[in-house]
């Protein structure tokens, strides 16, 4: 009964059907076919498309060759409306409290870490899309770094969570771990208790 719904091919048994030939011929030569993108690559592509769409939505619309770091800064501020991180104003009673006991009307913004990662992906995407040398990359402009630092510091103060850069261990050439700055870490531990 299933043969009523399936149309068999008329090829002789010693000669495979044309559809099976195509599949067999494509399989060995598939290095030309694109591999699925990694999570990072797909996110980078999505971020780049979002940024390009943002440029097109400007009045007047901007082309890739026309934007500079000021447009990147306005894009970062635009993204704040979609943020999920509560950032308290200095006048808020919960300013500086990591776990506020109640709700407030302070805005939700993009978290610093999300913006930092976004800029890293957009910097790479810009160079991949023929944007020019890393020296002229608007995503690598010093003003962007200053903005990210200000966002990081203001969010840390507003949430009462100080940002501490992770310390990297220095490794000597023979593989022995170099000394850590014990004096600084012990005084830091004493002052935080």
N, C-alpha and C positions, 0 to 999 in steps of 0.2 A: 504494500500500500504506500510505503514511503517513496517507491520509485515513480508513482504517479506525480508527485510534487517535485521530484528532482529530475532535471533533464540530463541524461548521461551524454558524455561526449562521444563522437563518432570516430575517434582516433583508434587505430588498431592497437592491440595490447603491446606490441613491440615498440611502438612509437608513442612517447608520452604526449599528453595534451599540450597545447600551446600555453595554457595557463601555468602548468607545472614547469614548463621550460623557463618561463619568465621568472618564476620564484627561485628556481635553482640557479639561474644566471645572476640574479640580483644578490643572492646571499654571499657568494665569495667576494664580490666587488663592492661591498657595503662600506668600506672606509670612507667613501664619498658622502654617504648619508650622515647626518648630524647625530651625534650621541646626545642623549638627554642632558640638559644643562644641570650643573650642580645647583645647589640651593643658593649659593653666593652669586653665581652667574645669572640665574633667573631673577633674583632680587635686584641685581645691578641693572639688568635690562628693564625691569619694571620701574625702578627709580628713574632711569634715564628717560623713559617714555613719559613718565609723570612730569619731569622737569621740562621736557620739550613741549608737552601740552600746556604747561603753565606759561611758557614763553609765548606760545601761539595765542593764549587767552589775553595777553596784555594789549593795551590800547595805545599805540598801534602794535600789531603782532610783531614779535622779534624772531629773527632767524638765529641759528646757532652762531654764526659769525658776528652777530651784533651785540651779544650780551657780555656783561662783565661782572665783577664781584658784587656790585651793588644789586644786580638782579638776583644773584645767589642769596644775598642777605634778605632781600624781600621775599624770596621763596621760602626761606627758613621761617620767617615771621608768619607767612601765609599758612604754613603747615601747623603752626601752634593751635589753630582752631580745631584740628583733628586730634590733638593730644589727649592723653589719659592720665597725666601726672599732675596732681594738685600742687600748685605753687602759691603759697600764701603771700599776701601783701604784707608789708611791714606794719600796717595798721591793724591787721587781723589778730585776734586774741590767740590764735593758734600758730602764729609766726614762730618758727624755731622749734616746734614740737614735732618729733618724728611720728608719733601716733596720736593725732588729735582726738579728743573724746567725742566730738560731735561734728556735724556738717557746718560748712561755711560757704560764702558766695565767691570765694577766690577762684580764679580761672584754672582750667585744665590746660596744660601745655605739653609740648613734646618733651620727652626726657632728654637730658643732655647726652646720654650714651647713645640714644637712637639717632640724634642729630650728628654726632661724631661719626658713627658708622655710616650714615647716609652720605656724608661729605666724602668719606673715604671711597665709597662705591662710585659716587658721581665723578670724583677726581680720576679714577681709573677709566670709567666709561668715556669721559671727555677725551682722554688720550687715545682710546681705542677708536673713537669716531672721527679721528683726524683733526682733533682740536689744536694740534701744535705741540710745541715743546712743553715740558713740565714747568719751565720758568714762566710761561705765559698762561698757565692754567688758572682760570678764575677761581676754581674750587680750592686751589692751593695758596691763594692770596693771604697775606698776613692779616688782613682785616677779618677774614673768615676765622682764622685761629683765635684772634682777639675776641670775636663774638662768641665762639664756643667756650672760651675760658670764662667769659662773663656769665654765660648761661649756667655753666657748671657751678661757679661760685655762688650765684644768686639762688640757684635751686638748693644747693647744700645748706645755705643759711636759712632759707625759707622752710626747709623741712627739718632742720636741726640735725642733719646728718653730715658731718664734715667729710669732705672728699680727701682721701689719702691715696697718693700714687703708690702702686704696688712696687715694692723694692725688688730689684733683680739681684741675684747673687752673682758675684764676679768669680769666674773660674780661671785659675792659673793654667798655663800651658801644659803642666804635667797632670792636670785633672784634679788637683787638690783645691778645695773650695777656699777662696780667700777670706780673710777676716770680715765679719760684719761689723758695722759700726755699733758696737754694743752700748757704748756710752749714750748715744742718742736714743737708742731704742729703750734703754732702761729708764732714762729720765722721762721719756715720753710716757712710758707705762706708769710711772709714779705720778705724773701730772694728770693723767686721765682717771686715776682712781680717787 
